[in-house]
């Protein structure tokens, strides 16, 4: 039996997120503790309003928890300034959203290069890398196209390439097939599975049980709490 110990990429300890609504405290995330290990393909599932998106925002350093501790690659990131969080996000985290979030007046290639604004790497190297990633996703003939010249599935491939450009430690895919037809959706799922096989750590956030089935581990969220966390 292998004694290889999985390396943790992200750890949450007793994390809560509270909102004040009409004088009442709402716990969007309620005392959640979990660890995501390197190379895992995880799905966080739950109905709308269950707290899964808030949880993802905290995990991806887009939002800050009210209480508890968050560690990324063993580094405590619980109390970062906005600027520090943005810097770490850019380096360690990739996002794929349902809405694609591509810049309309920006070409495929330029959209993919957007997260590299803050990196030290020379521009020609980055461009080469972006073209390689886009080519691996079947988008090599679309480098100069604008988002409105691409299908939904193609736009999501551009978004995936953009998420990969800085070689993040963890990728969050928030309803990544939500705006796609079933064929494009299957293709995007195939890409995520392929990335997972290559060792990428991927967290899919979804209310779609079919999409969640591709994950090796499913974390079920309800009323801001993890009610089930199981490996297949």
Secondary structure, 3 states (H helix, E strand, C coil): CCCCCCCEEEEEEEEEEEEEECCEEEEEEEEEEEEEECCCEEEEECCCCCCHHHHHHHHCCCCCCCEEEEEECCEECCCCCHHHHHHHHHHHEEEEECCCCCCCCCEHHHHHHHHHHHCCCCHHHHHHHHHHHHHHCCCHHHCCCEHHHCCHHHHHHHHHHHHHCCCCCEEEEECCCCCCCHHHHHHHHHHHHHHHHCCCEEEEEECCHHHHCCCCEEEEEECCEEEEEEEC
